[in-house]
Amino acid sequence: MLGLVMNPYAGLGGAVGLHGSDGAGTIAEALRRGAQSPVPERTRRAMETFRREGGGAVLAGPGPLGADVLDELGMPHETITLEPRGGAQDTRDCVSAMTDAVDLILFAGGDGTACDVASARTGDVPVLGIPAGVKMHSAVFARSPEEAGRIAARYLAAARRRRAQADVMDIDEDARRAGVLSASLHDVVPVPDVGLRLQGPKARTSGDISELDPAIGEYVRRMMPSILFLAGPGTAMAALKARVGGGTLLGVDAILDGNIVGRDLSEQQILDLLEQQPEARIVLSVIGGQGFLLGRGNQQLSARVIRRVGPANIDILCQGAKLAALHPVELSVDTGDRALDAELAGYKPVTTGAGRQQVVRISC
């Protein structure tokens, strides 16, 4: 039997630029800004695939913790008896209530949810994440909602259920405050092993971008006037932003005519800027160890934003060593818009140093 747990607050902080959804204050602020959680839609996509793949019985959290989506899909299920109280404790209570009754826990959320699931599970039941949060550095997540449903169905149907061990991680807040984007290990848990890749854990970064720094300087010098540049998060992008007045480590910042004109922007603020400055480009780096380009920690660069800028107007700067450490050497996108992801897939040049580029495959 599959155990389904949804965190209805996960992902709220992404498009509105809050870099996460942990804590009641952050959730309240995200809702005040008009945020909507991607969890129901992404869970729906996972469970539709689970059903198509012949998935079996499901035990779900009550209401918004799982059962509501299954009701919408017309999928039969059992529901645990639990009175939702709101917040992370709901996730822990659901997992505690179902651990001994299911063969796999499928949860929807981000790294904070993964930590709650890992803390509450007992015995040796494996877990699998539907990527639906803002931060997803952990190796327990499938690479897309569809892949999560596919892996869950194949694992439960297997005559011999194989498992692997995966890291549960969360952002290192002390490192973030010191200007280093890093994640720390929270736990190690079993995950299904059905021959389909999960996303890798985010690799710890030293912050050394000396190899890439000349290319960053060259890129800044070649920035065309009257074009709005939207620079994503990460240490490489922070170095780029430092050359034009200084921006944020985790946010999406806007650069125009050699100056920062918007810091830590939300999706709507970016769209408003694009109304004033229609010609634009997006410049990104890559999440080390995972290879994600879009859909992990930069949800402000939404499908609406990317379509407005144009999928062809995306530049990628990344250290060669970071690319070489990916297995396989490919990049991934998960914007939430499957048609756009397919449009972004293919091959794209990645700048790895001054005058150096490497053509890398992008998958979805």
C-alpha positions in Angstrom: 0.0 0.0 0.0 1.1 3.6 -0.7 1.0 6.2 2.0 0.3 9.7 0.5 1.1 12.8 2.6 0.8 16.4 1.3 2.2 19.5 2.9 -0.3 22.1 1.7 1.9 25.0 2.7 5.0 23.8 0.8 6.2 25.9 -2.1 4.3 29.0 -1.0 7.4 31.1 -0.7 8.8 30.4 -4.2 7.2 32.6 -6.7 6.8 35.4 -4.2 10.5 35.5 -3.4 10.6 34.2 0.2 13.1 31.4 -0.5 11.1 28.8 1.5 7.9 28.1 3.4 9.2 27.1 6.8 7.5 28.7 9.8 4.2 30.2 10.5 5.4 33.8 9.9 6.8 32.9 6.4 3.5 31.1 5.5 1.5 34.1 6.6 3.6 36.5 4.6 3.5 34.3 1.5 -0.3 34.2 1.7 -0.4 38.0 2.3 1.5 38.3 -1.0 -1.0 36.2 -2.8 1.0 33.0 -3.0 -0.5 29.7 -4.0 1.0 26.4 -3.2 2.0 24.2 -6.2 1.5 21.0 -4.0 -2.1 20.1 -5.1 -1.3 20.4 -8.8 2.0 18.5 -8.6 0.5 15.8 -6.4 -2.3 15.4 -9.0 0.3 14.9 -11.7 2.1 12.3 -9.7 -1.0 10.4 -8.8 -2.4 10.4 -12.3 0.9 8.7 -13.4 0.7 6.3 -10.4 -2.8 5.3 -11.6 -1.7 4.9 -15.3 1.2 2.7 -14.2 -1.1 0.4 -12.4 -0.5 1.6 -8.8 -2.5 0.0 -6.1 -4.1 0.8 -2.8 -3.6 4.2 -1.2 -3.8 5.4 2.4 -3.9 9.2 2.5 -3.7 12.0 5.0 -7.2 13.7 5.5 -8.4 16.6 3.4 -5.7 18.9 2.2 -3.1 16.5 3.5 -3.8 14.1 0.7 -7.4 12.9 0.4 -8.7 16.0 -1.4 -6.6 15.4 -4.5 -7.5 11.7 -4.6 -11.2 12.7 -4.4 -10.8 15.1 -7.3 -9.2 12.3 -9.3 -11.8 9.8 -8.4 -9.2 7.5 -7.0 -10.3 5.0 -4.3 -8.4 5.3 -1.0 -8.5 5.0 2.7 -8.0 8.0 4.9 -6.3 8.1 8.3 -8.2 9.6 11.2 -6.5 12.8 12.1 -7.6 16.4 12.8 -5.3 18.8 10.8 -3.9 21.6 13.0 -1.8 23.3 10.4 1.9 23.4 10.1 4.7 20.9 10.1 3.2 18.8 12.9 0.4 17.7 10.5 3.1 16.0 8.3 4.7 14.3 11.3 1.4 13.1 12.6 0.3 11.7 9.2 3.6 9.8 8.8 3.5 8.5 12.4 -0.1 7.3 11.9 0.6 5.4 8.6 4.2 4.2 8.9 3.2 0.7 10.1 0.4 0.3 7.6 2.1 1.2 4.3 5.0 -0.1 2.1 6.1 3.3 0.8 5.5 6.9 1.9 5.0 9.3 -1.0 5.1 12.9 0.2 4.7 16.3 -1.5 6.8 19.2 -0.4 10.3 20.5 -0.1 13.3 19.9 2.1 11.5 21.0 5.3 8.8 18.4 4.6 11.4 15.8 3.9 13.0 16.5 7.3 9.6 16.2 9.0 8.9 12.9 7.2 12.4 11.5 8.1 11.9 12.5 11.8 8.5 10.9 12.1 8.9 7.6 10.2 9.5 4.5 12.2 10.7 1.0 11.2 12.3 0.7 7.7 9.5 2.0 5.4 11.1 3.8 2.4 10.1 7.3 1.4 9.9 9.2 -1.9 9.4 12.9 -2.5 7.2 14.7 -5.1 9.2 17.8 -5.8 6.8 20.6 -4.7 8.8 22.9 -2.4 11.1 25.9 -2.8 14.3 24.2 -1.5 14.8 20.7 -2.8 18.5 19.8 -2.0 17.7 16.3 -0.7 18.2 13.1 -2.7 14.8 11.7 -1.8 13.0 13.6 -4.5 12.1 12.3 -7.9 13.1 14.6 -10.8 9.5 15.4 -11.6 6.0 14.7 -10.3 5.4 12.2 -13.1 8.6 10.4 -12.3 7.5 10.2 -8.6 4.3 8.5 -9.6 6.1 6.1 -11.9 8.7 5.1 -9.4 6.1 4.6 -6.7 4.0 2.3 -8.9 6.9 0.3 -10.1 8.3 -0.2 -6.6 5.0 -1.4 -5.2 4.5 -3.8 -8.1 8.0 -5.3 -8.0 8.3 -8.9 -7.0 11.5 -8.0 -5.3 11.5 -4.5 -3.8 15.0 -3.0 -4.0 16.0 0.1 -2.0 18.9 2.5 -1.8 19.9 5.0 0.8 19.4 8.7 0.2 20.4 11.9 2.1 17.8 14.2 3.5 19.2 17.8 3.6 18.1 21.3 4.4 19.7 24.6 3.8 22.5 25.6 6.3 21.1 28.9 7.6 24.4 29.8 9.4 26.3 29.4 6.1 23.6 31.4 4.2 24.0 34.3 6.7 27.8 34.1 6.1 27.2 34.4 2.3 27.6 30.7 1.4 24.8 28.8 -0.2 25.1 25.3 1.3 23.0 22.5 2.7 23.5 20.3 5.7 22.7 16.6 6.2 19.6 15.9 8.4 19.2 12.2 8.0 19.7 9.2 5.7 16.6 7.2 4.7 15.7 4.3 2.4 14.2 5.2 -1.0 12.9 3.0 -3.9 15.4 1.6 -6.3 13.6 0.7 -9.6 16.3 1.7 -12.1 15.0 5.3 -12.5 17.1 8.1 -11.2 16.2 10.3 -8.3 17.6 13.8 -8.2 21.1 13.9 -6.5 21.7 15.8 -3.3 22.9 19.3 -3.7 26.7 19.3 -3.6 28.4 21.4 -0.9 30.1 24.3 -2.5 33.4 25.9 -1.5 32.4 29.2 -3.0 35.5 29.2 -5.2 34.6 30.6 -8.6 38.1 31.6 -9.6 37.9 29.4 -12.7 34.7 31.2 -13.8 35.4 34.7 -12.6 37.1 36.0 -15.9 34.0 34.7 -17.8 31.7 36.6 -15.4 33.7 39.8 -16.0 33.5 39.2 -19.7 29.7 38.6 -19.6 29.2 41.8 -17.6 31.3 43.9 -20.1 29.2 42.5 -23.0 25.8 43.3 -21.4 23.9 45.3 -23.9 22.4 48.6 -22.8 18.6 48.8 -22.7 18.3 45.1 -22.1 17.0 43.9 -18.8 19.1 41.0 -17.3 17.5 38.8 -14.7 20.2 37.1 -12.7 19.2 34.0 -10.6 20.5 32.8 -7.2 23.8 31.1 -6.3 27.4 32.0 -5.6 28.3 32.4 -9.3 25.4 34.8 -9.9 26.3 36.6 -6.6 29.7 37.3 -8.1 28.2 38.6 -11.2 25.9 40.9 -9.2 28.8 42.1 -7.2 30.3 43.6 -10.3 27.2 45.8 -10.9 26.5 47.1 -7.4 25.8 44.0 -5.4 22.7 41.8 -5.3 21.3 38.9 -3.3 22.7 35.4 -2.8 19.3 33.5 -2.9 17.2 35.9 -4.9 16.5 36.9 -8.5 17.8 40.4 -9.2 17.4 42.7 -12.2 20.2 44.5 -13.9 19.8 47.3 -16.5 22.4 49.5 -18.0 25.1 48.1 -15.7 23.2 48.7 -12.5 21.0 46.6 -10.1 17.5 48.0 -10.5 15.6 45.3 -8.5 16.7 43.0 -5.7 15.1 39.8 -4.5 12.2 40.1 -6.9 9.0 38.1 -6.9 7.4 36.7 -10.0 4.9 39.5 -10.2 7.6 42.2 -9.7 9.6 40.6 -12.6 6.5 40.6 -14.8 5.9 44.3 -13.9 9.5 45.1 -14.9 9.1 43.3 -18.2 6.1 45.5 -19.0 8.4 48.5 -18.8 11.5 46.8 -20.3 10.3 44.2 -22.8 13.7 43.2 -24.1 15.3 40.9 -21.6 17.6 37.9 -20.9 17.9 35.5 -18.0 21.3 34.5 -16.7 21.6 31.4 -14.5 24.1 29.0 -12.9 23.6 25.3 -12.1 22.8 23.6 -8.8 25.9 21.5 -8.0 25.3 17.7 -7.6 21.8 18.0 -9.1 22.2 19.8 -12.4 18.9 21.7 -12.1 18.7 24.9 -14.0 15.1 25.9 -13.3 12.5 24.8 -10.8 14.7 24.4 -7.7 15.0 27.5 -5.6 14.3 30.0 -8.4 10.5 29.6 -8.9 10.3 33.4 -9.3 11.5 32.7 -12.8 8.2 31.1 -13.5 6.8 29.7 -16.8 5.1 33.0 -17.3 8.4 34.9 -16.9 10.3 32.5 -19.1 7.7 32.7 -21.9 7.7 36.5 -21.6 11.5 36.7 -21.9 11.7 33.9 -24.5 13.2 30.4 -23.9 16.0 31.2 -26.3 17.1 34.2 -24.2 18.7 32.2 -21.4 22.4 32.2 -20.7 24.2 29.7 -18.4 27.5 30.2 -16.6 28.9 27.3 -14.6 32.3 26.1 -13.4 33.6 23.3 -15.6 34.4 21.2 -12.5 30.8 21.5 -11.4 29.6 20.2 -14.7 32.1 17.4 -14.8 30.9 16.2 -11.4 27.4 15.6 -12.7 26.5 12.0 -13.6 25.4 12.0 -16.3 26.6 15.5 -17.5 23.2 17.0 -18.2 21.0 19.8 -16.9 17.4 19.6 -15.9 14.4 21.9 -15.9 11.1 21.5 -13.9 9.2 24.8 -14.4 5.7 23.3 -13.7 4.7 23.8 -17.3 5.3 20.5 -19.1 5.1 22.0 -22.6 7.6 24.7 -21.7 10.0 22.1 -20.2 9.8 20.2 -23.5 10.6 23.4 -25.4 13.6 24.1 -23.1 14.9 20.5 -23.6 17.7 19.9 -26.0 21.3 21.1 -26.2 22.6 24.5 -25.0 26.0 26.1 -24.6 27.3 26.6 -21.0 30.0 29.2 -20.4 32.7 27.6 -18.2 35.5 30.1 -18.5 36.7 33.1 -20.5 36.3 32.2 -24.1 35.2 28.6 -23.2 31.9 26.9 -23.7 30.6 23.4 -23.3 27.5 22.1 -25.1 25.3 20.3 -22.5 22.0 18.4 -22.9 19.0 19.8 -21.0 16.3 17.2 -20.0 12.9 17.5 -18.4 
